[in-house]
């Protein structure tokens, strides 16, 4: 099973992520988003940060999760490569993200992602696979 695919959306960017569990789907959505920003093969897992997010719904949790990762990138230059989610319970996600500070001398800059949006957002279990569709403002 593929982890994610890039959606062709005029004027914006989007991904479709997959997972056998909701945690795996959230991880693959984040990795897919990071891959829109830079080539993850060039990112080293030098540093680890912990992220904890809560929201009112599963969809809100996904948007808040991705927007927190965008905030970490915009504010601290931190881009992740390896993500371990401890669990998604009671509309809360806690994760450890290993990565490093983005260095324009070493890292290719692809898209400038402003935010994950609710436009055409979908978090759904189809048979035994979780699917996520998310569109980003660029």
Backbone as CSV, one residue per row, in Angstrom:
resi,resn,N_x,N_y,N_z,CA_x,CA_y,CA_z,C_x,C_y,C_z
1,UNK,0.846,-1.186,0.000,0.000,0.000,0.000,0.889,1.246,0.000
2,UNK,0.561,2.177,-0.907,1.331,3.415,-0.927,0.961,4.274,0.269
3,UNK,1.879,5.143,0.678,1.669,5.978,1.860,0.837,7.209,1.538
4,UNK,1.136,7.839,0.387,0.404,9.036,-0.010,0.598,9.276,-1.490
5,UNK,-0.240,10.130,-2.044,-0.067,10.596,-3.409,-0.420,12.076,-3.451
6,UNK,0.197,12.775,-4.379,-0.055,14.205,-4.547,-1.283,14.378,-5.431
7,UNK,-2.196,15.257,-4.999,-3.393,15.547,-5.780,-3.136,16.750,-6.667
8,UNK,-3.589,16.684,-7.891,-3.443,17.786,-8.842,-4.614,18.748,-8.654
9,UNK,-4.335,19.898,-8.035,-5.365,20.883,-7.728,-4.893,22.238,-8.231
10,UNK,-5.681,22.864,-9.053,-5.323,24.158,-9.625,-5.213,25.225,-8.534
11,UNK,-4.060,25.874,-8.450,-3.854,26.986,-7.535,-3.496,26.600,-6.115
12,UNK,-3.623,25.349,-5.745,-3.289,24.882,-4.402,-2.527,23.570,-4.523
13,UNK,-2.236,22.968,-3.391,-1.589,21.652,-3.372,-2.400,20.748,-2.461
14,UNK,-2.405,19.474,-2.767,-3.150,18.538,-1.937,-2.504,17.173,-1.936
15,UNK,-2.874,16.383,-0.930,-2.400,15.010,-0.854,-3.546,14.101,-0.449
16,UNK,-3.395,12.847,-0.822,-4.251,11.765,-0.356,-3.308,10.825,0.380
17,UNK,-3.594,10.604,1.673,-2.747,9.747,2.497,-3.532,8.512,2.907
18,UNK,-2.805,7.428,3.152,-3.407,6.147,3.498,-2.758,5.583,4.754
19,UNK,-3.497,4.726,5.444,-2.934,4.035,6.596,-3.821,2.900,7.054
20,UNK,-3.197,1.874,7.595,-3.969,0.756,8.153,-4.594,1.144,9.486
21,UNK,-4.031,2.179,10.128,-4.587,2.736,11.356,-4.723,4.241,11.151
22,UNK,-5.509,4.877,12.001,-5.645,6.336,11.898,-4.305,7.008,12.191
23,UNK,-3.518,6.439,13.112,-2.197,7.000,13.411,-1.298,6.951,12.176
24,UNK,-1.296,5.813,11.482,-0.467,5.676,10.276,-0.920,6.658,9.194
25,UNK,-2.215,6.869,9.059,-2.729,7.817,8.070,-2.299,9.246,8.421
26,UNK,-2.341,9.614,9.717,-1.890,10.949,10.143,-0.396,11.118,9.858
27,UNK,0.398,10.084,10.150,1.839,10.146,9.862,2.063,10.334,8.365
28,UNK,1.374,9.551,7.541,1.569,9.639,6.093,1.082,10.967,5.529
29,UNK,0.051,11.555,6.126,-0.389,12.889,5.705,0.702,13.920,6.003
30,UNK,1.333,13.801,7.163,2.407,14.731,7.523,3.628,14.544,6.618
31,UNK,4.010,13.290,6.364,5.146,13.027,5.478,4.834,13.529,4.069
32,UNK,3.610,13.319,3.615,3.211,13.831,2.306,3.319,15.342,2.242
33,UNK,2.865,16.017,3.296,2.963,17.478,3.343,4.430,17.927,3.334
34,UNK,5.250,17.291,4.180,6.678,17.633,4.211,7.315,17.431,2.839
35,UNK,6.898,16.399,2.109,7.489,16.129,0.795,7.113,17.208,-0.223
36,UNK,6.035,17.942,0.035,5.694,19.077,-0.826,6.624,20.262,-0.573
37,UNK,7.213,20.305,0.630,8.079,21.415,1.031,9.513,21.204,0.566
38,UNK,10.014,19.955,0.679,11.405,19.668,0.311,11.578,18.177,0.028
39,UNK,12.740,17.805,-0.454,13.096,16.401,-0.678,13.511,15.817,0.668
40,UNK,12.717,14.908,1.195,12.978,14.361,2.529,14.214,13.481,2.589
41,UNK,14.736,13.039,1.450,15.969,12.253,1.447,17.148,13.055,1.970
42,UNK,17.056,14.395,1.890,18.144,15.259,2.346,18.016,15.652,3.818
43,UNK,16.919,15.270,4.469,16.685,15.646,5.861,17.270,14.583,6.780
44,UNK,17.983,15.040,7.805,18.559,14.136,8.803,17.719,14.233,10.081
45,UNK,17.642,13.146,10.812,16.886,13.114,12.058,17.716,13.528,13.249
46,UNK,18.320,14.712,13.195,19.227,15.176,14.237,18.513,15.515,15.541
47,UNK,17.371,16.153,15.444,16.652,16.648,16.609,15.262,16.020,16.667
48,UNK,14.719,15.957,17.880,13.363,15.439,18.055,12.551,16.443,18.862
49,UNK,11.343,16.702,18.379,10.419,17.561,19.117,9.168,16.746,19.447
50,UNK,8.466,17.157,20.492,7.190,16.532,20.819,6.086,17.526,20.505
51,UNK,5.043,17.036,19.883,3.890,17.857,19.521,2.651,17.218,20.136
52,UNK,1.810,18.048,20.746,0.561,17.575,21.326,-0.553,18.509,20.867
53,UNK,-1.589,17.940,20.239,-2.678,18.722,19.656,-4.009,18.136,20.103
54,UNK,-4.967,19.011,20.362,-6.334,18.580,20.667,-7.297,19.328,19.765
55,UNK,-8.431,18.720,19.486,-9.460,19.370,18.682,-10.822,18.756,18.986
56,UNK,-11.858,19.347,18.424,-13.240,18.947,18.665,-13.698,17.757,17.814
57,UNK,-12.956,17.460,16.739,-13.349,16.384,15.827,-12.098,15.776,15.206
58,UNK,-12.262,14.632,14.582,-11.136,13.983,13.911,-10.621,14.843,12.765
59,UNK,-11.536,15.451,12.006,-11.138,16.337,10.907,-10.396,17.562,11.452
60,UNK,-10.931,18.143,12.526,-10.276,19.290,13.151,-8.909,18.927,13.696
61,UNK,-8.799,17.708,14.230,-7.518,17.243,14.751,-6.486,17.135,13.629
62,UNK,-6.895,16.617,12.481,-5.978,16.501,11.346,-5.497,17.880,10.892
63,UNK,-6.422,18.820,10.726,-6.045,20.171,10.283,-5.141,20.835,11.320
64,UNK,-5.481,20.718,12.602,-4.654,21.307,13.663,-3.271,20.663,13.703
65,UNK,-3.216,19.345,13.516,-1.959,18.589,13.487,-1.042,19.111,12.376
66,UNK,-1.574,19.169,11.166,-0.759,19.628,10.034,-0.376,21.095,10.181
67,UNK,-1.304,21.918,10.682,-0.992,23.335,10.866,0.044,23.552,11.962
68,UNK,0.080,22.689,12.969,1.137,22.774,13.991,2.492,22.452,13.366
69,UNK,2.537,21.478,12.470,3.802,21.151,11.793,4.241,22.290,10.882
70,UNK,3.282,22.949,10.239,3.589,24.125,9.412,4.118,25.249,10.308
71,UNK,3.481,25.441,11.472,3.949,26.451,12.435,5.392,26.169,12.860
72,UNK,5.700,24.913,13.180,7.068,24.556,13.583,8.068,24.865,12.470
73,UNK,7.654,24.649,11.232,8.530,24.946,10.096,8.678,26.453,9.912
74,UNK,7.552,27.175,9.915,7.589,28.630,9.688,8.316,29.378,10.803
75,UNK,8.121,28.943,12.041,8.675,29.664,13.188,10.104,29.261,13.516
76,UNK,10.370,27.960,13.489,11.674,27.455,13.922,12.490,26.842,12.793
77,UNK,11.920,26.739,11.599,12.618,26.133,10.476,12.705,24.621,10.592
78,UNK,11.946,24.028,11.537,12.046,22.593,11.778,11.209,21.816,10.762
79,UNK,11.857,20.848,10.105,11.146,19.963,9.186,11.430,18.523,9.595
80,UNK,10.369,17.752,9.682,10.497,16.380,10.158,10.738,15.384,9.045
81,UNK,11.279,14.250,9.458,11.505,13.147,8.529,10.871,11.868,9.062
82,UNK,10.978,11.654,10.378,10.414,10.456,11.009,9.430,10.902,12.073
83,UNK,8.234,10.311,12.031,7.178,10.697,12.961,6.669,9.448,13.671
84,UNK,6.594,9.539,14.989,6.031,8.456,15.791,4.883,9.051,16.600
85,UNK,3.679,8.577,16.313,2.503,9.025,17.055,2.250,8.022,18.175
86,UNK,2.212,8.535,19.421,1.949,7.671,20.570,0.519,7.142,20.527
87,UNK,-0.379,7.954,20.009,-1.766,7.521,19.899,-2.672,8.696,19.578
88,UNK,-3.834,8.351,19.084,-4.877,9.346,18.830,-6.084,8.884,19.641
89,UNK,-6.323,9.589,20.742,-7.418,9.235,21.633,-8.119,10.506,22.089
90,UNK,-9.434,10.409,22.275,-10.225,11.540,22.763,-9.913,12.820,21.996
91,UNK,-9.766,12.678,20.670,-9.495,13.809,19.784,-8.225,14.573,20.200
92,UNK,-7.200,13.792,20.531,-5.894,14.333,20.895,-4.817,13.483,20.237
93,UNK,-3.794,14.140,19.722,-2.661,13.420,19.147,-1.380,13.900,19.830
94,UNK,-0.536,12.941,20.199,0.779,13.228,20.776,1.797,12.499,19.907
95,UNK,2.810,13.242,19.455,3.784,12.653,18.530,5.189,13.163,18.800
96,UNK,6.171,12.322,18.486,7.579,12.723,18.454,7.986,12.799,16.995
97,UNK,8.621,13.910,16.640,9.019,14.137,15.257,10.523,14.366,15.224
98,UNK,11.225,13.530,14.461,12.669,13.676,14.295,12.938,14.349,12.959
99,UNK,13.843,15.301,12.996,14.195,16.033,11.785,15.308,17.016,12.081
100,UNK,15.297,18.110,11.352,16.334,19.114,11.546,15.847,20.468,11.060
101,UNK,16.663,21.477,11.299,16.352,22.814,10.827,16.592,22.877,9.312
102,UNK,15.633,23.450,8.601,15.745,23.596,7.150,16.923,24.511,6.833
103,UNK,17.783,24.068,5.928,18.957,24.839,5.508,18.880,25.042,3.998
104,UNK,18.598,26.276,3.545,18.459,26.502,2.103,19.728,26.187,1.297
105,UNK,20.870,26.104,1.969,22.118,25.734,1.298,22.153,24.233,0.978
106,UNK,21.497,23.433,1.814,21.525,21.981,1.646,20.195,21.386,1.190
107,UNK,19.097,22.078,1.472,17.775,21.516,1.198,17.082,22.246,0.050
108,UNK,16.523,21.448,-0.840,15.762,21.989,-1.956,14.457,22.582,-1.430
109,UNK,14.131,23.787,-1.894,12.863,24.403,-1.492,11.851,24.160,-2.598
110,UNK,10.753,23.493,-2.256,9.684,23.248,-3.225,8.575,24.262,-2.986
111,UNK,7.469,23.842,-2.377,6.329,24.734,-2.168,6.383,25.429,-0.811
112,UNK,5.856,26.637,-0.779,5.676,27.358,0.477,4.229,27.112,0.900
113,UNK,4.047,26.259,1.876,2.701,25.904,2.342,2.315,26.847,3.466
114,UNK,1.150,27.479,3.297,0.665,28.420,4.309,-0.182,27.738,5.366
115,UNK,-1.066,26.814,4.943,-1.967,26.185,5.912,-2.660,24.976,5.309
116,UNK,-3.015,24.037,6.182,-3.934,22.952,5.821,-5.340,23.525,5.940
117,UNK,-6.234,23.137,5.038,-7.576,23.731,5.014,-8.655,22.661,5.210
118,UNK,-9.868,23.146,5.417,-11.031,22.264,5.516,-11.684,22.039,4.149
119,UNK,-11.199,22.751,3.136,-11.779,22.629,1.791,-11.582,21.204,1.271
120,UNK,-12.692,20.509,0.979,-12.682,19.136,0.464,-11.955,18.155,1.386
121,UNK,-11.857,18.492,2.674,-11.189,17.629,3.647,-11.990,16.340,3.833
122,UNK,-11.260,15.236,3.891,-11.913,13.944,4.102,-11.002,13.055,4.941
123,UNK,-11.556,12.533,6.038,-10.889,11.535,6.874,-11.894,10.408,7.015
124,UNK,-11.590,9.264,6.383,-12.591,8.212,6.301,-11.934,6.833,6.258
125,UNK,-12.596,5.883,6.917,-12.130,4.497,6.833,-12.923,3.811,5.731
126,UNK,-12.195,3.349,4.712,-12.803,2.657,3.570,-12.332,1.203,3.634
127,UNK,-13.278,0.306,3.909,-12.977,-1.099,4.192,-11.992,-1.165,5.357
128,UNK,-10.773,-1.573,5.131,-9.823,-1.669,6.246,-8.683,-0.653,6.140
129,UNK,-8.855,0.409,5.336,-7.811,1.410,5.140,-8.363,2.804,5.436
130,UNK,-7.627,3.559,6.236,-7.970,4.958,6.472,-7.474,5.788,5.293
131,UNK,-8.293,6.709,4.813,-7.936,7.605,3.716,-8.126,9.040,4.182
132,UNK,-7.166,9.874,3.816,-7.209,11.304,4.138,-6.996,12.086,2.857
133,UNK,-7.899,13.014,2.564,-7.704,13.997,1.495,-7.584,15.347,2.167
134,UNK,-6.515,16.072,1.874,-6.339,17.403,2.462,-5.718,18.334,1.426
135,UNK,-6.210,19.561,1.426,-5.719,20.591,0.512,-5.018,21.674,1.333
136,UNK,-3.905,22.162,0.793,-3.099,23.182,1.462,-3.159,24.488,0.684
137,UNK,-3.245,25.604,1.420,-3.066,26.912,0.806,-1.568,27.097,0.554
138,UNK,-1.245,27.542,-0.651,0.169,27.809,-0.964,0.323,29.253,-1.398
